[in-house]
Amino acid sequence: MTGPKSPNSTPSLRNSLLKGSAWVISGRWIMRGIGFVSTLILVRLLAPEDFGLLAMCFVIIGLTEILFEFGVETAIIQSPKLTDAHLHTAWTIRVIQSLLVAGILAACAPLAGAYYQDERVTTLLPLIALGIVIRGLSSIGLVLLRRELQFRREVAYSVAVRVVTFFLNVGLAWYLRNYWALVIATICSNVIASIFSYWVHPYRPKPSLEKFREIWSFSQWMLIQNITNYASNQVDQLIIGAKLGAQSAGVYAVSTEIAELPTTELIFPISRVLFPGFAKLRGEPERLKHAFLNALGFLATFSVPAGIGVALLAERLVPLLLGEKWNDAIPIIQILAVFSVFRTLFGLPGNMLVVIGQVRLLTFFTVIQLLIFLGGSWALIDYGLTGIAIAKAAAAAVFLILLIDRLAALFPITRREILTQLVRPVIATLAMVVVLLGVAPNLPDTKLLALIVQTLLGATIYSLVLLTTWSIAGRPQGTEKFLLEHVQRLMHARNNHG
C-alpha cells in the first residue's frame, strides 16, 4: 500500500487544516450554489407533491441504510495503523451493506406504500435501491483523501458530480415535468459518482473481510449512534408523510433546505475537515481544547446571524425565490432557521465526544433529543407543520445544552470558556434583530430592493456590534482577531502589488 501520510508537525497540521477548510468550504458553497439554482428551477417546473413523494421515499431509504451503517469511514480515519487489509475490509463491508439495503427496500416497498397510502412509493423504492447498489461500489479511496487531508481532490470530485447532476435534474424536469425526473436523475447521479470515485484516487480495493472484527469493535457504537441520530433528524419527515400527506412533505422538505442552507454549509465542510484534525490531536488535550474553542467561535460568528437572518428575511425571500405557491413555507422556514443554528453549534461538541471516546454518551443524548421531539410532535401535531418545526427546534436546544454540560465535565474545558465563544455573536445578532424589526415597516414595497436593504443593513449592524463587543472584551484571540489580521494582510499584499 502506498500508505496514507499524516502531517506530524504542529505548523504542518495547522496549515493542512486551514487549507483543507478553505477547500471544503469553497467546494461546498459551489455545490450548494449549484444545488440552490437547481432547486429554484425545479420548483418552477415541478409541483410540491413531486418533491414530497421523493422526500417520503428517501426517509425510508435513509432509515434502511442507517441500519447497516457500520461507521467504516470513521474507523479508517481514526485508525492509528491503517493497512491494505483494513481498506479492503471497509470497502467489502460497504458493498455488502448496499446489497442488504437494496434487498430490504425491494422486499418492503409494498409495506412502505401502504404506510404512506401511496402506491407510487411501492414502485419507486426498488428503482432507487438500484442506484444505492451502484453507489456502494464506489472507491474507498475517497475516505483516504480525507484521512490524508487531501481535500482539494475530494472537492474536485464532489463538484464534478454535482455539475453533471445539475444538468440531469434540470434537463429531465424540463422534459418530463413530474417526479420521474427526480428519480431518474438520482439513479444516474449514483452511477456517475461511483465511476468518478475511481478516477479521483488510484487505490483499488479487493473483496476481503480479514479485519471485520477490528472494524466492528469500533463501529458497533457508531452504528447505534448513527441510527439514533438519523431517527432524530428524519423522523419528522416520516410523521409528516404519514399524517399530513405528500403536499405537506414537499413544503417541509423545501423549507428545510432553504432554512438550513447558510448554516449547514458551515457545519458540514468544517466538521469534515476538523474531525480528522481533532483525531490527530487526541493525545494532546491542550491543543485539542484550543482547536475546539477556535472552531466553535468561528462557527458561532457566522451561523448565529445567518440562521436568524434567514428567519427575518423569509417573508420576502420565499415569494421572490420560490413563487407565491410556496407561501405556506414561510413560517416553517422561520422556525427551522432557528433550529439550524442549534444544529450547527451542537455538531462540534458531538465530534469532540467521539474523539475522546464518549460515543455511548453521545448516543444516549441523541435518544433524549429524539424522545423530546416525539413528545413535542405528539402534543403539537394539531398545529400541522408549524407544530412539528417547533418540536424539532426545542429538542435541538435541549440537546445542545446537554452536550456542552457533559463536555465541560469530561474534558479539561470550562462552561465559561465555551459560552465565551458564543456571547459576542449572540449579542450582535440580537442588535441586528432589533434594528431590522424596527426598520421593516419603512422598507420599499419592491420585494427585491427591500431584501437587499435588509441584508446589507443586517450585516452592517452585526459586524459593528460584534467588533464593538470584542473591543470591550479586550480584543482577545479569536475569530474577530483572525479575520481582521487576514483583511490587513490582504490589503498589505494588494498595496505592495500596486
N, C-alpha and C positions, 0 to 999 in steps of 0.2 A: 504493500500500500504506500502511495506517495505521502501519506500521513498529513493530517491537519496540523498546522503550526499555530502556536499561540504566542502573542507578544508577551515577553516576560519582564519588561521594564516598566516602571511607572509612567514615564512620558509616552512610551510606545503604546501602552494600553489606553491611556487617556486620549492620545491623538487618534487612535483607531476608533474609539467610541465616538469622539466628536465627528470624525469624518463619516463614520457609519450612520450616526444620527442624521447628519446633513443629507446623505444619500437617501436614506429610507424615508425621511420626511418629505424631501423633494419628490421622490418617486411616488410616494403615497398621494401627495397632493396632485400630481399629474394624473394618476389613475382615478382619483376621486373627481377631479375636474372633468375627465372624460366620462366617468360614470354619471356625474351630475348633468352634463349636457345630454347624455343618453336618456336619462330619466325625464328631462324636460321635453325631449322629443317624443318619447314613448307615451307620456301621459296625454299628449295631444292625439296620438294615433290609436291608443287603446283605452278601454274603459276601466274604472276602478275594480270591477269584478274580475277582469283578467289578471290584474296584479294580486288580488285576493286569492284567486284559485291557486296561483303558484306559491303564494305565501303559505297556504294551507298544506300544500304538498311538501314544502321544504321543512315545515315543522316536524312532520312525520319522518322525513328523510334524516333530518338532523338528530332526532331522538334515537333513531335506529343506529346511525353512525356512532353516536357517542357511547352506545352500549358496548362497542368493540374498539373504542379508542384507548389504546394501551400506553399512550404518552411516550411513544418511541422517540419522537423528536427531542423532547425534553431530556430523555435518558441519554441520548447521544451527545447533546450539548453539554450536559453536566458531567459526563463520564471522564474521570482523570486519565484513564488508559484505554484509548479507543483503538480497536483493531479492525481488520477486514471482517473478521467473524461477526463482530457487533453490527457492522453496516449491512452485511448480507442478511443477518437475522432480522434486523429492523425492517429492511425492505420486504422480506418474505412475510413478516407479520402484517405489514400494511396491505399486501396483496390478498392475504387470507381474510383480513378484515373487510376489504371491499367486496370480496365474493360473498361473504356471510351477509353483509348489509344488503347487497343486491338480491340475494335469495330470499331473505326475510321480507323485503319490500314487495317482491313479486307475489309471495305467498299471502301476505297480509293486505294487499291492495283492496280486496273486496271489503274487509273489515274497516279499513280507513274510509272507503266510500260510504259505508253505512253509518260510520260515526259522524261524518260531515253531512250526511244525507245528500250526497252529490256524486253521481256515477262517473263524472269526468275525472275525479280523483282516482277512481279504480283504474281507469285507462292510462292515466299519465304516470303513475308511480313506477310501473315496470320499465317504462321507456327512459325515465330519468335515471333509474337504477343502472341502466346500461352505461351511461356516462360516468357513474361512480366507479364501476369496474375499470374503465379505461383510465380514469384519474389515479386509481390505486396503483397502476403500473408505472407511475412517474418515478424519476430517478431519485435515489436517496442523496444524491449529490447536492440537491437544493439545501438540505439540512447542513451538509458540510460547509457550504458557503457561509451560513450563519455562524457556525462554530468557529470558522476561520476568520470571522469578521470581514468577509469579502462581500460587503453589502452592495457595492456598485454593480456587480454581476447579477446579484439577486434582483435588484431593482430593474435592470435592463430586461431580464426575463419577464418580470411581472408587467412592466409597461408594454412590452411587445404583445403579450397575451391579451391585455386589456384593449389595445388598439384594434386587434383583429376582431375581438368580441364585440366591440362597439359597432363596427360596420355590419357584422352579422345581425345584431339586435335591430338596428335601425332599418337595414335593408329588408329583413324578414317582416318586421312590423309594418312597414310601408306597403309591402306586397300582400300580406295575409290579413292584417287588421284584426287579429284575435289572439288568444292566449297561446296558440300553436307556435307563433313566432318566438315567444319566450322559451318554450320547451325545446324547440329545435336548436335555438342559439345556445342554450345551456349544454346540450349534449355535444354540440360541435366545439364549444369552448373547452370542454374537458379533453377532447381529442387533441386539440391544439396545445393545451397546457402540458399534456403528457409527452408529446413529441418534442416540444421546445425544451423540456427539462433535461433531455439527453444531449441537447446542443449546448446548453449553458455550462455543464460541468462534465469533465471526461470520465468520472468514476462510473464503472459498470458493475452493478450488483449481481449476485447469483443466489439461487434458492438455497436457503440454509436455516436451520433452527438451533444451531450449535449453542448460541448464547441466550436462548429463550429464558432460562431460569434466572440468569443475572439481570436481564432487562425487566423481567416480570417482578423481581424483588423490589425494584424502584417504582415500577409503573402501577402496581396494584392500587396504591392510594391515589395516584394521579388519575386512574380510571374512575374511582369513586368521586374524586373532586370534579372531574370533567362532567360526569353525569349530573351531579347536583348543580354545578354552575350552568350547564346548558338548560336544565329544567328551570332554574331561576330566571334565566334570560328569555326563554322561549315559551314558557307555559302560558303567558298572556295571549300569544297568537293561537295556541291550542284552545283556550277558553273562548276567545272571540270567534274563531272559525265555527265552533260548535254551537254557541249560544246566539251569536249575532249575524252570522252568515258571511258570504264571500264579499259582499259590498263593504261591510264594516271592516273585514280583514284587510281589504285593499286600502281603505282610507288609513287604517292604523299602520300598515306596512310602509306606505309612502311617508306618513307623518314621522315615523321613527327614523327613516333615512334622512329627512330634512332636518329634524331636530338634533340628531346626533352628528351631523356632518362636521361641524367645526371641532368638536371635542374628540370624536373617535379618530380623526386624522392626526391628533396629537398622541393619544394613548397607544394606539396600535403600533405605529412605527417606532416610537420611543421605547416602548416595552419590548419590542422585537430586538432592539439593539441592547437595551440595558440588562435584560435577563442574562445573556451570555457574559456581559461585563460584571454584573453582580456575582455570578457564579465563580468567576476568576478571582474575586476579592473575598471569597468565603472565609479564608483563613486569616484575613486582616480586618478585624472588626472596626477599627477606627477609620480606615479608608472606606470601608463599606458604608459606614454611617454617613460620612460626608458626601459620598456619591449619592446616597438615597436622599438626603436633605436637599442637595442641589437640584436633583431631578424633580423632587416634589415641588420645590419653589418655582421651577421653570414651568411645570405643568399647571400649577395654580395661577400663575401670572397670565397665562393665555387662555386656559379652559374656563375659568370662572366668568370673565367678561364675555367670552364667546358664547357660552351656553345661555347666560342671562340675556345677552344681546339678541340672540335668535328669538327668545320668548317675547321680548319687547317689540321686535320688528315683524312678528308673524302675521299680524292683521294686514299689513301692506305687502308682505313678501309672498303670501300664498296666492292671492288673486293675480299678482303680477307674473309670477313664475309658473304656476300650475293651472291657472284659469278658475273661473267662478264655480265650476262644478266640483272643485275641491275645497270649498269654503268650510265644510264640516271638519276639515283637518286643523283649522286654526287653533281651537282650544287644546287639542291633543298635542300639537307641536309645542305649544307654550309649556305644558306640564312636562312633556318628555325632554324638552331642552334643559329644564332644571334637573331632571333625573340624570341627564348626560353629564352634568358637572360632577355629581356624586360618583358616577361610574368611572369617570376619568381619574378622580382622586383616589378611589379605592384600588385601582389597578396596581400601583406601586407597592403599597403595604402588602397586598396579596403576593406579589412577586417576592418580596422580602421574606415572608413566611415560608415560601417554598425553598428559598435559598438556605435558610437556617434550619431546614428540616422539620417544619411545622405544617406539613401538608394535611395531616389529620385534623389539626385545629382549624385550618382554613376551610376544610370540608364541613366541619361542624357549624361554623359561622354561615357558610353558604346555605346549609339546610335551614338555619334560623331565618335567613333572608327569604327563602322560598316559602316557609310557613307563614311569615308575616304577610307576604304578598298574597298567598292563597286566602288567608283570613280576611285581608282587606278587600280582595276581589269579591269574595262571597258577600261581604257587607255592603259593597258599593256597586254591585252588578246592575242594580236598577237604574243607575246613572249612566249606563252604557259605556262607551269608550272613555269618557272622561273619568268615570269611577275606576276603571282598570288602570289608567295612566296615573291617577293619584296614588293608588295602592302600590304601584311599581316604584314611584319616586320615594314614598315613605319607607319602603323596605330597603331601598338603596341607602338612604340616610342612616338608618339603624346599622346597616352592615358596615358603613364607613366608620362610624363611632366605635363599633366592636373591634375592628381591625387596628385602629390607632391605639386604643386602650391596651390591647394584648401585645402589640408590637413593642410598645413602651415598657411593658412588664417583662418581656422575654429577651430584649436586646438592649445593649448599652446606649439607649437614647431616651430622652425625656419627652413627656407630652408637651411641655412648653416649647422644646426645640421644634417639634412637629408643627404646633399651632403657630409658631412664629413665621413659618413659611407660608401660612395661609392668611394671616391677619391683614397684611397690606393689600393683597389683591381683593379681599372681601370688602374692605373699607372703600377702596377706589371704585369697585363695582357698584356699591350702594350709592355713592355720589353720582355715578353715571345714571343709575335708575331714576334718582330724584330729578335730575336735570331733564332727562328725556321725557319723563311723565309730565313735567311742568311745561315743556315747550310743545308737546304733542298737539294741543288744540290750535296752536298758531301756525302749524306747518302748512305748506302749499297743498292744494287739493290734488295735484298731479301725484299719483302713487310713486312713480319712479323718482321724481325730484324729492319728494318727502322722504323716501327710503335713503337716498344718497345723503341728504342733510342729516337725518338721524344717525346714520352710520358714522359719518365724519365727526359730528358733534360728540357722539358717544365715545369714539376712540380718543378724541382730544381730551375730554374731561377725564376719562380713565387714566390716560398717560400722565396728565398733570398731577392728579391726586396721588397716583402711585409714586411718582418721583418726589412729591412733597412729603409723603409719609416716610419714604425711605430716607430722605434728608433728616427729618425729625428724629428718626431712629439711630442716626449717627453714621449713615452710609455704610452699613455692614456689607460683608461679602455676600453675594447672591446674584440673582438673575438681573436686577437693575444695574449693578456694577458691571456685570459681564456684558450686557447689551450696550451700555454707554461706552465702555472701552472698545468694543467691537466697532461701533459707529465712528469713534475717534480714529481708530486705525484705518478704516476705510477712507475717511476724509483726508487723513495724512497721506495715504497712498495716492489718492486722487490728486492732491496738491502737488506732490512730488512728480507725478506723471505729467501734470500740466506744465 
